Amino acid sequence: MAIAPLLAMELTARVRTARTPLPAAMAIALAAAALSMLPLASQAQNQGNAQAEQSQSLRNRNASAARALPPTGRYVADSGEGFILDRSGQRPLLRFDRRDETWVLRPTAAPRGDVIYRNDAGDQLLRVTPGGGMTVYTAQAPGGSPASFSGPGQSLTPPTLGPTQLFQLMARRSAMLSQTMGRLIEINVDTDGQAEGLAVEALILSTDAVLRIARSPTARSSLDRLRSITIVEGQRASVTYARGDLRIVVAPVQGVAGRPSSARVIQAFLASPAPTRR
């Protein structure tokens, strides 16, 4: 039953059960108030319908994206670069050959029914047509290169190392960064076992991002204040860079998407204020 009739019935009941008749002016005011609720009720119903349609549209778009994405396996682009596409989990994953980073793909609708898959920094990695045709975008082929299925591929689940191997990885990565930067770069990891896989990935991709920035003559100055990398556990993945500390939050509740990509790490460095030189 609509909201306005219910309000009108309630108001009417109150008038009938009153011990003394209401003045005519008050009765008219009550009737006017009930009538004034009709547009509000209609507006609320329209808003509810719109929200339901948006939710259904989002579900349909995600379902269409899942149908359009080619199967799990290894693919090779015409540009010569190979990669693995893993659709075994809730989100599709992609890893290029000879690379350590796994990209978590996020679908967005495109013209002609195509679906574009981006990383968490908004960079386009794949474009898939309704017929299953795939184009991959890389630094070697920024305009896109057609890719085709070449065979089965391995699972891209986050790695687990254990406390000893994780400590050794932290030491190796710290030494690499310290040698590159010419000063000590500390690495601190404060997570539990549930977040270990995400912490390992965050450690590898963040240190790789720093090494990439250090090789850039124009961007290296953004690392002048870097003194430490800290990885902690939280409810939502994030990355910040302030007062010389690159702080990364990993979130097991978000699954494979629970850590920022190297692209997000690079954005954090480049967005930081340049150090003041005297």
Residue pairs with C-beta under 8 A, 6 or more apart in sequence:
2 41
2 45
3 37
3 40
3 41
3 44
4 34
4 37
4 38
4 41
7 34
7 37
8 34
11 30
11 31
11 33
11 34
15 22
15 27
15 30
22 30
61 107
61 109
62 107
64 113
64 115
65 107
65 109
65 115
68 113
68 114
68 115
68 128
68 129
68 130
68 132
69 85
69 87
69 92
69 107
69 115
69 117
69 128
70 85
70 128
70 132
70 134
70 149
71 85
71 87
71 149
72 85
72 86
72 87
72 88
72 152
72 153
73 84
73 85
73 149
73 150
73 151
73 152
73 153
74 82
74 83
74 84
74 85
74 149
74 150
74 151
74 152
74 153
75 82
75 83
75 84
75 85
75 134
75 136
75 147
75 148
75 149
75 150
76 82
76 147
76 148
76 150
77 83
77 136
77 138
77 141
77 145
77 146
77 147
78 145
78 146
78 147
79 138
79 140
79 141
79 145
80 140
81 96
81 97
81 136
81 138
81 140
81 141
81 145
82 96
82 97
82 150
83 94
83 95
83 96
83 97
83 136
83 147
84 94
84 95
84 97
84 153
84 154
84 156
85 92
85 93
85 94
85 153
86 92
86 93
86 94
86 95
86 153
86 154
86 155
86 156
87 93
88 155
89 157
89 255
89 256
90 255
90 256
91 104
91 105
91 106
91 255
91 256
91 257
92 104
92 105
92 117
93 102
93 103
93 104
93 105
93 156
93 256
94 102
94 103
94 105
94 117
94 125
94 126
94 156
95 101
95 102
95 103
95 156
96 138
100 204
100 205
100 208
101 201
101 204
101 205
101 208
101 261
101 262
102 156
102 158
102 201
102 256
103 119
103 125
103 261
104 119
104 120
104 256
104 257
104 261
105 117
105 118
105 119
105 125
105 126
106 117
106 118
106 119
106 120
107 115
107 116
107 117
108 115
108 116
108 117
108 118
109 115
109 116
110 116
110 127
112 129
112 130
113 129
113 130
114 127
114 128
114 129
114 130
115 127
115 128
116 124
116 126
116 127
117 124
117 125
117 126
117 127
117 128
118 124
118 125
119 125
119 261
119 263
120 237
120 257
120 260
120 261
120 263
120 264
121 261
121 263
121 264
121 267
123 137
123 263
124 137
125 136
125 137
126 134
126 135
126 136
126 137
127 134
127 135
127 137
127 144
128 134
128 135
133 146
134 146
134 147
134 148
135 144
135 145
135 146
135 147
136 144
136 145
136 147
137 143
137 144
137 145
138 145
157 197
157 256
158 197
158 198
158 200
158 201
158 256
159 197
159 200
159 201
160 196
160 197
160 200
161 169
161 196
161 200
166 189
166 196
166 199
166 200
169 200
169 203
169 204
170 187
170 189
170 203
173 187
173 203
173 204
173 207
174 184
174 185
174 186
174 187
176 207
176 211
177 185
177 187
177 207
177 210
177 211
177 229
178 184
178 185
180 210
180 211
180 214
181 214
181 223
181 226
183 227
184 227
185 210
185 226
185 227
185 228
185 229
186 227
186 228
186 229
187 203
187 207
187 228
187 229
187 230
187 231
188 228
188 229
188 230
188 231
189 199
189 203
189 230
189 231
190 230
190 231
190 232
190 233
191 198
191 199
191 231
191 232
191 233
191 250
192 233
194 252
195 233
195 250
195 251
195 252
195 258
198 250
198 251
198 252
198 258
198 259
199 231
199 233
199 250
199 259
201 259
202 231
202 248
202 250
202 259
202 260
203 229
203 231
205 259
205 261
205 262
205 265
206 229
206 231
206 239
206 246
206 248
206 262
206 265
207 229
208 262
209 262
209 265
209 266
209 269
210 223
210 226
210 229
210 246
210 265
210 269
212 262
212 266
213 219
213 220
213 222
213 223
213 266
213 269
214 220
214 223
219 269
219 270
221 274
221 275
222 269
222 270
222 272
222 274
223 269
224 275
225 243
225 244
225 272
225 275
226 241
226 244
226 246
227 244
227 245
228 244
228 245
228 246
229 245
229 246
229 248
230 245
230 246
230 247
230 248
231 248
231 249
231 250
232 247
232 248
232 249
232 250
233 249
233 250
233 251
233 252
234 249
234 250
234 251
235 251
235 253
236 249
236 251
236 254
237 249
237 250
237 251
237 254
237 257
237 258
237 259
237 260
238 248
238 249
238 260
239 246
239 247
239 248
239 249
239 260
239 264
239 265
239 268
240 246
240 247
240 268
241 247
241 268
241 269
241 271
241 272
242 272
246 265
246 268
246 269
248 259
248 260
248 265
250 258
250 259
251 258
251 259
252 258
